[in-house]
Amino acid sequence: MKATVARFIVELLKQAGVDTVFGVTGHSVFDITDALYGDPAIRFVPALHEGSAAYMAAAYAKAR
């Protein structure tokens, strides 16, 4: 598997204890979302808007 900045970001998230990421998909972040989908330790939850992703992340954090 080729080492990329996106995979490095995912590894840093795992080291920080992140298990779920909320975000939007798009051409500028395809590498990161692909790396997230490729790693079963972190769940990626797509949203249609950045604001929605922020609300989802805040609610998820409060519910935990």
Sine and cosine of phi, psi and omega as CSV:
sin_phi,cos_phi,sin_psi,cos_psi,sin_omega,cos_omega
0.00,0.00,0.74,-0.67,-0.07,-1.00
-0.97,0.24,0.72,-0.70,0.04,-1.00
-0.98,0.20,0.79,-0.61,0.03,-1.00
-0.71,-0.70,0.21,-0.98,0.05,-1.00
-0.89,0.46,-0.61,0.79,0.01,-1.00
-0.88,0.48,-0.69,0.72,0.03,-1.00
-0.91,0.41,-0.59,0.81,0.06,-1.00
-0.89,0.46,-0.67,0.74,0.04,-1.00
-0.88,0.48,-0.69,0.72,0.02,-1.00
-0.89,0.46,-0.66,0.75,0.04,-1.00
-0.89,0.45,-0.65,0.76,0.05,-1.00
-0.90,0.44,-0.64,0.77,0.05,-1.00
-0.89,0.46,-0.67,0.74,0.03,-1.00
-0.90,0.44,-0.67,0.74,0.02,-1.00
-0.89,0.45,-0.50,0.87,0.02,-1.00
-0.99,0.14,-0.06,1.00,0.05,-1.00
1.00,0.03,0.25,0.97,-0.01,-1.00
-0.97,0.25,0.76,-0.65,0.04,-1.00
-0.89,-0.45,-0.24,0.97,-0.01,-1.00
-0.61,-0.79,0.69,-0.73,0.03,-1.00
-0.82,-0.58,0.76,-0.65,0.08,-1.00
-0.96,-0.27,0.70,-0.71,-0.01,-1.00
-0.10,-0.99,-0.04,-1.00,0.03,-1.00
-0.95,-0.32,0.45,-0.89,0.07,-1.00
-0.98,-0.20,0.41,-0.91,0.01,-1.00
0.07,-1.00,0.23,-0.97,-0.09,-1.00
-0.83,0.57,-0.60,0.80,-0.08,-1.00
-0.96,0.28,-0.30,0.95,-0.03,-1.00
-0.84,-0.55,0.27,0.96,-0.01,-1.00
-0.84,0.55,-0.64,0.77,-0.01,-1.00
-0.88,0.47,-0.65,0.76,-0.01,-1.00
-0.94,0.34,-0.71,0.71,0.00,-1.00
-0.91,0.41,-0.59,0.81,0.07,-1.00
-0.89,0.46,-0.67,0.75,0.02,-1.00
-0.91,0.40,-0.60,0.80,0.04,-1.00
-0.92,0.40,-0.70,0.71,0.02,-1.00
-0.91,0.42,-0.46,0.89,-0.02,-1.00
-0.99,0.16,-0.11,0.99,-0.03,-1.00
-0.90,-0.44,0.91,-0.41,-0.06,-1.00
-0.94,0.34,-0.19,0.98,-0.04,-1.00
-0.97,0.24,-0.35,0.94,-0.02,-1.00
-0.84,-0.54,0.77,-0.64,0.04,-1.00
-1.00,-0.09,0.77,-0.64,0.07,-1.00
-0.98,-0.21,0.82,-0.57,0.01,-1.00
-0.94,-0.35,0.95,-0.32,-0.03,-1.00
-0.97,0.22,0.56,-0.83,0.07,-1.00
-0.79,-0.61,0.28,-0.96,-0.02,-1.00
-1.00,0.01,-0.25,0.97,-0.03,-1.00
-0.53,-0.85,0.52,-0.86,-0.03,-1.00
-0.87,0.50,-0.62,0.78,0.00,-1.00
-0.90,0.44,-0.65,0.76,0.04,-1.00
-0.89,0.46,-0.66,0.75,0.01,-1.00
-0.89,0.46,-0.63,0.78,0.01,-1.00
-0.91,0.41,-0.68,0.73,0.05,-1.00
-0.90,0.44,-0.67,0.74,0.02,-1.00
-0.88,0.47,-0.69,0.72,-0.01,-1.00
-0.91,0.42,-0.65,0.76,0.00,-1.00
-0.91,0.41,-0.69,0.73,0.02,-1.00
-0.91,0.41,-0.63,0.77,0.03,-1.00
-0.89,0.46,-0.68,0.73,0.00,-1.00
-0.91,0.41,-0.63,0.78,0.01,-1.00
-0.94,0.35,-0.55,0.83,-0.05,-1.00
-0.97,0.23,-0.30,0.95,-0.04,-1.00
-0.99,0.16,0.00,0.00,0.00,0.00
